[in-house]
Amino acid sequence: MKNFVIYILISKILFSQSAFQSIELIYDSKSLGISGVGISNINSDESEFQNPSLLANNDKKLKLSFIQYPANINSHYFKYTTKFKNLSLSGNYKGINFGNFERYDNDGIHFGQFSARDNLFGMSIANSLTENSALGFSLSLFQSRIDDLNSILGLITIGGNINFPTENFSLGGVIRNIGLIFDHFTTYEEMIPSSAGLGISKKLEYLPLTIYSDIIWWKSRTIFKIGGEFVINKNFQLQFGTSSKKNNFNTDLLWRDIFSGFSSGFSYNTGRHSIDMSLLNNGIAGILIGIGISSKLN
């Protein structure tokens, strides 16, 4: 299984226009529970990617998150959020480790190991334009490394959000990953995964449930995402979600095929501290498991 997954990942990076595909991965465990939907989710802990303007609604906070993929692939996420005058600021680190692999030549002779890893360092700024609207942007430096090959690029993401309090409704928009490549893996020109998206959130009147929905336009496809958060009480919430970005391979397990692309999770908070756990069924690529902790620093 590990060799299959790594073959797919390495092949895509080296021989297709998706060298930077890990930029679009979900790194926050709470986001994983709602399948990454969140362009207008004011509670998002991954606002620098979802929509930087959402940062304006965040408290001073520290968030740590870990996601385990099949084949011992894992990602790490760190975010620090603070306030400076009228601005909301954050710094974040995202990393995914694909592991160490054995190196063989065409004759099958072993001559050492190599590793593959992606890293992203970023900062975000957001400002409330009015009581119910905000604008924000994020700057990121992304590095992808396979053995001795490196590719580096800079990214800008811009977003805005408007709240309609009387309707319990929010509308957000984002332009993601406007980028400049500083260093290529090879002479092949990789494609930066730039996209534009719109998102809405609606808190239902007669249920303690908030529904989120996103539509994201790429150069070659359109992705729909929908998810929700159900408030059990002030300390406990449940998340669920799905996406049109599904893996259609047959796993020979009926339950896994039916629920391919679906996610779920829960959050428990004490007011100052919180913990969240989530699962995403990725079909033939296996199940992703996320766990995160956060603390308010006010």
C-alpha positions in Angstrom: 0.0 0.0 0.0 2.8 2.4 0.9 4.6 1.8 -2.4 1.4 2.4 -4.3 0.6 5.7 -2.5 4.1 7.0 -2.8 4.3 6.0 -6.5 1.1 8.1 -7.2 2.4 11.1 -5.2 5.9 11.1 -6.6 4.6 10.5 -10.2 2.3 13.5 -9.9 5.0 15.7 -8.5 7.7 14.8 -11.1 5.7 14.2 -14.2 2.5 16.3 -14.1 1.4 19.8 -13.4 0.7 19.2 -9.8 4.1 19.6 -8.1 2.4 21.9 -5.5 -0.6 19.7 -4.8 0.0 19.6 -1.1 -0.8 23.3 -0.9 -4.4 22.4 -1.3 -4.4 19.7 1.4 -6.3 20.1 4.7 -3.9 20.6 7.6 -6.2 21.5 10.4 -8.0 18.6 12.1 -11.2 20.6 12.7 -11.3 21.6 9.0 -10.9 17.9 8.1 -14.1 17.1 10.0 -16.1 19.3 7.6 -14.2 18.2 4.5 -12.3 21.5 4.2 -15.4 23.7 3.7 -15.0 27.1 5.3 -14.7 30.1 3.0 -17.3 31.8 5.2 -16.8 29.9 8.4 -15.9 32.5 11.1 -14.8 29.7 13.4 -12.2 28.4 11.0 -8.8 27.7 12.5 -7.3 27.5 9.0 -8.3 31.0 7.9 -5.0 31.8 6.1 -6.0 29.3 3.5 -9.8 29.2 3.7 -10.3 33.0 3.7 -7.8 35.4 5.4 -10.6 37.9 6.3 -12.0 35.4 8.8 -9.0 36.0 11.0 -10.7 39.3 12.1 -13.1 37.2 14.1 -10.4 35.2 15.9 -9.2 35.6 19.5 -5.5 35.6 20.5 -4.9 31.9 20.2 -2.5 29.0 19.7 -3.4 26.0 17.6 -1.6 22.7 17.0 -2.8 20.0 14.7 -1.7 16.6 13.4 -3.2 14.5 10.6 -2.2 10.9 9.9 -2.4 9.6 6.4 -2.1 6.0 5.3 1.4 4.6 4.6 2.8 6.6 7.6 2.5 9.9 5.8 1.7 12.7 8.3 1.2 16.5 8.4 1.7 19.1 11.1 0.1 22.5 11.5 1.0 25.3 13.9 -0.8 28.7 14.1 -0.4 31.7 16.4 -3.0 34.4 16.3 -2.8 37.8 18.0 -4.1 41.4 17.8 -2.2 44.6 17.1 -4.3 47.8 17.3 -7.2 47.3 14.9 -5.4 44.5 13.0 -5.6 40.7 13.5 -2.3 38.9 12.8 -1.3 35.3 12.5 1.8 33.2 11.7 1.6 29.6 10.7 3.6 26.6 9.7 2.4 23.6 7.6 4.5 20.6 6.9 3.8 17.1 5.4 6.4 14.3 5.6 6.1 11.6 3.0 8.8 9.5 4.7 12.1 7.8 3.7 12.4 5.5 0.7 14.9 3.1 -0.6 16.8 4.0 -3.8 17.5 1.4 -6.5 19.0 1.7 -10.0 17.6 0.1 -13.2 19.4 -3.2 -12.3 17.7 -3.4 -8.9 20.9 -2.5 -7.0 20.2 -0.7 -3.7 22.3 2.4 -3.1 20.8 4.3 -0.1 17.7 6.2 0.8 15.9 9.4 -0.1 13.1 11.4 1.6 10.3 13.7 0.5 8.8 16.6 2.4 6.8 19.8 1.8 6.9 22.9 4.0 4.9 26.1 4.1 5.6 29.2 6.2 3.0 32.0 6.2 1.6 35.1 7.8 -1.9 36.7 7.6 -3.4 40.1 8.2 -7.1 41.0 8.5 -9.0 44.2 9.3 -12.7 44.8 10.0 -13.9 47.3 7.4 -17.3 47.7 9.2 -19.0 46.0 12.1 -20.1 43.2 9.8 -17.4 43.0 7.1 -13.7 42.3 6.9 -10.9 42.0 4.4 -7.6 40.0 4.7 -4.7 38.6 2.9 -2.0 36.0 3.6 1.6 35.6 2.3 3.3 32.2 2.2 6.6 30.7 1.2 6.3 27.1 0.0 9.0 24.5 -0.4 8.7 21.0 -1.9 11.6 18.6 -1.7 12.2 15.2 -3.2 15.7 13.9 -2.5 18.1 16.6 -3.8 15.4 18.3 -5.9 13.7 21.4 -4.6 10.9 23.7 -5.8 10.1 27.0 -4.1 7.4 29.5 -4.6 5.7 32.5 -3.0 1.9 32.8 -2.6 -0.7 35.4 -1.9 -4.3 34.7 -0.9 -6.9 37.5 -0.7 -10.4 37.2 0.9 -13.4 39.1 2.2 -16.4 38.2 4.2 -19.8 39.9 5.0 -22.1 39.0 7.9 -25.8 39.5 7.9 -26.6 39.2 11.7 -30.4 39.5 11.4 -30.4 36.6 8.9 -27.7 34.5 10.7 -26.0 34.4 7.3 -22.5 35.1 6.0 -21.0 35.4 2.5 -17.3 35.1 1.7 -15.1 35.2 -1.3 -11.4 34.3 -1.8 -8.7 34.2 -4.5 -6.2 31.6 -3.5 -2.5 31.0 -4.4 -1.6 33.8 -6.7 2.1 32.8 -7.0 5.6 33.2 -8.3 7.9 30.2 -8.7 11.4 31.0 -7.5 12.9 27.6 -8.1 11.8 24.6 -10.2 12.3 20.9 -9.7 13.4 20.5 -13.3 13.0 22.5 -16.5 9.4 21.4 -16.7 7.0 24.3 -15.8 4.8 23.3 -12.9 1.3 24.7 -12.5 0.5 26.7 -9.4 -2.9 25.6 -8.0 -4.6 29.0 -8.1 -8.3 29.1 -7.6 -11.3 31.4 -6.8 -14.1 30.5 -4.4 -17.4 31.6 -2.9 -18.8 30.4 0.4 -21.9 30.8 2.5 -22.8 29.9 6.0 -26.2 29.8 7.5 -27.2 29.2 11.2 -30.6 27.4 11.2 -33.4 29.0 13.2 -34.9 25.9 14.9 -31.8 23.7 15.1 -28.4 24.3 16.8 -26.8 23.7 13.4 -24.7 25.9 11.1 -24.4 24.8 7.5 -21.4 25.7 5.3 -21.1 25.5 1.6 -18.3 26.3 -0.8 -17.9 26.4 -4.6 -14.3 26.6 -5.9 -13.2 27.2 -9.4 -9.9 25.8 -10.7 -8.5 26.1 -14.2 -9.7 22.6 -15.2 -12.6 21.8 -12.8 -15.1 23.0 -10.2 -15.4 21.6 -6.7 -18.4 21.8 -4.4 -18.1 21.3 -0.7 -20.8 21.2 2.0 -20.5 20.6 5.8 -22.0 21.6 9.1 -21.4 21.9 12.8 -24.0 20.7 15.3 -23.8 22.3 18.8 -24.7 19.7 21.4 -24.0 22.1 24.3 -21.7 25.0 25.0 -18.8 22.5 25.4 -19.4 19.9 22.7 -19.9 20.2 18.9 -20.1 17.7 16.1 -18.9 18.3 12.5 -19.7 16.6 9.2 -18.9 17.2 5.6 -18.4 16.0 2.0 -17.0 17.2 -1.2 -17.4 16.5 -5.0 -13.7 15.9 -5.0 -14.1 12.1 -4.5 -11.9 9.1 -5.1 -14.0 6.8 -7.3 -11.8 3.7 -7.1 -13.5 0.6 -5.8 -12.2 -0.6 -2.5 -14.2 -3.8 -2.5 -15.7 -2.7 0.9 -19.3 -1.5 0.4 -19.3 0.8 3.4 -16.1 2.5 2.4 -17.3 3.0 -1.2 -20.7 4.5 0.0 -19.0 6.9 2.4 -16.0 7.8 0.2 -15.4 11.5 0.5 -17.4 11.9 3.7 -15.9 13.2 7.0 -16.9 13.7 10.6 -15.4 15.0 13.8 -16.1 16.5 17.2 -14.8 19.4 19.3 -14.7 19.7 23.1 -13.9 23.0 24.7 -13.7 24.3 28.2 -13.9 27.9 27.2 -10.1 28.5 27.3 -8.8 25.2 25.9 -10.2 22.8 23.3 -9.5 19.5 21.6 -10.8 18.2 18.3 -10.7 14.9 16.5 -11.8 14.0 13.0 -11.9 11.3 10.3 -12.1 11.5 6.5 -12.7 8.5 4.3 -10.7 8.9 1.2 -11.7 5.7 -0.6 -8.9 3.7 -2.0 -6.4 6.1 -0.4 -7.6 5.1 3.0 -8.8 7.0 6.1 -7.3 10.2 7.4 -7.2 10.8 11.2 -6.8 14.3 12.6 -6.3 15.6 16.2 -5.8 19.1 17.3 -5.5 21.2 20.5 -5.9 25.0 20.9 -5.7 27.5 23.7 -6.9 31.0 24.0 -4.2 33.4 25.2 -6.3 36.4 26.2 
